[in-house]
């Protein structure tokens, strides 16, 4: 239960729901016990009434006995119905307090986990799969909810029932009580083990279903690749195998479920038979009445479900503990990307990298080695180099998605680690290398970074990104709904929408990380000409492996294996016949001519 102690703060937050639930459980339990005693009185009344009726046979008193008997039976019947109605009302409020509390806590916990997820650095997401993150915020939270709601509710019912019913049963007859309760622990232990088997098989089914769902999702997302390689039949065979595996696991679970309820009915029936058998012997001896047998039978039925639920809830608590431990594992991970001084101010864009080295914490790969350069406000710097030279790492460090291993990065003479993260990032327009668009309208994708978007700024950004003409040709224009990850658009259109999303913020620093790789040369020239106006009054960083994309830059950095090997203007770098920049230029020029 140590892991589940993390949920105590939620129980305290909703303490009135919890205390109200305890009260309603107690009241509904009391109202379930009273009818058993009324039934005992009614049975005894019937037995005595029949004897009296025959005793006064042939006399006027016989009709009086009959009337009195009828009135009392009717009274007991009305009382039982009234108590049942009241119990139903309290049971309703029991679920409206405890179960509603569990749903509220589930909602709070999901929000807390999601908020915590967003605060963690990129290195966290590189270490964990999306499926694992999703399972902890959905399945694991759901299992914790089952502990907070049903498990606590049924445990309270069991405790209150035992505290109230067992003393009443012992007061009537100790021997009958012992024999009556004897099968119930066996029932609880059996349910515990069977439920563990059911839960294990359910987990296997969930994993099988998750694997099958992932396979289908990938097949549909990559349908163009499947068709182009003519792998439909192979894909279908793989799906058939996965589906067959899911079917076998489902049938196995169904077999165990088929044993579940017969076992419950058998043990409950056994307890009932023992009650009637032992109780009948006690009636013959005269130690109890027939009404007591009826009372005991009601008690057995009242105890059956809570005792059954004890095994079930024990399993729920075990699973909830394991799930909460998994949740705590993530919640205890803290981000190291925190602001030292929370500086919030408008920036001009004077960027300095001072002997910066960086090693990725999850892989141990050193991406940058002693990199130093400066971009003055309003200046455009291009970073070019082969794949894996560390170009994108510069953009990630400037946005403070990671912190440098050595050296410092300053913006306007202030260390980026001193800026408030929201203040720094809100003034940077970042177009990442891996374009991601949401399954939403083009309008909402472009305006993603704005709280109060305007139509004019959105259209101007689209024009600057050279995607406006494409958008207005769609039947619904800017309200066109994009498919998953923007699959509705071509690669070049996705990149240009991503550029528009960065430009609409009117950022002080603009970072284009290989954002023109999917467009042709003519479109690239049109976008660069449009961006020339946008870049006039803001600091810009263009990262590319194509020489044609960096022609607008005031200065060019050439990276190779994480180090600066050349630094200068286009003309100066071209003059170095043995330099990497000229080699890249000539290689790409030959490729274009070919």
Secondary structure by P-SEA (a helix, b strand, c coil): ccccccaaaaaaaaaaaaaaaaaaaaaaaaaaaaaaaaaaaaaaaaaaaaaaaaaaccccaaaaaaaaaaaaaaaaaaaaaaaaaaaaaaaaaaaacaaaaaaaaaaaaaaaaaaaaaaccaaaaaaccaaaaaaaacaaaaaaaaaacaaaaaaaaaaaaaaccaaaaaaacaaaaaaaacaaaaaaaaaaaaaaaaaaaaaaaaaaaaaaaaaaaaaaaaaaaaaaacaaaaaaaaaaaaaaaaaaaaaaaaaaaaaaaaaaaaaaaaaaaaaaaaaaaaaaaccccaaaaaaaaaaaaaaaaaaaaaaaaaaaaaaaaaaaaaaaaaaaccccccccccccccccccccccbbbbccccccccccccccccccccbbbbbbbccccaaaaaaaaaacccccccccccccccccccccaaaaaaaccccccccccccccaaaaaacccccccaaaaaaaaaaacaaaaaaacccccccccccccccccaaaaaaaaaaaaaaacccbbbbccccccccaaaaaaaaaaaccccccbbbbbbcccccccccccbbbbbccccccccccaaaaaaccccaaaaaaaaaaaaaac
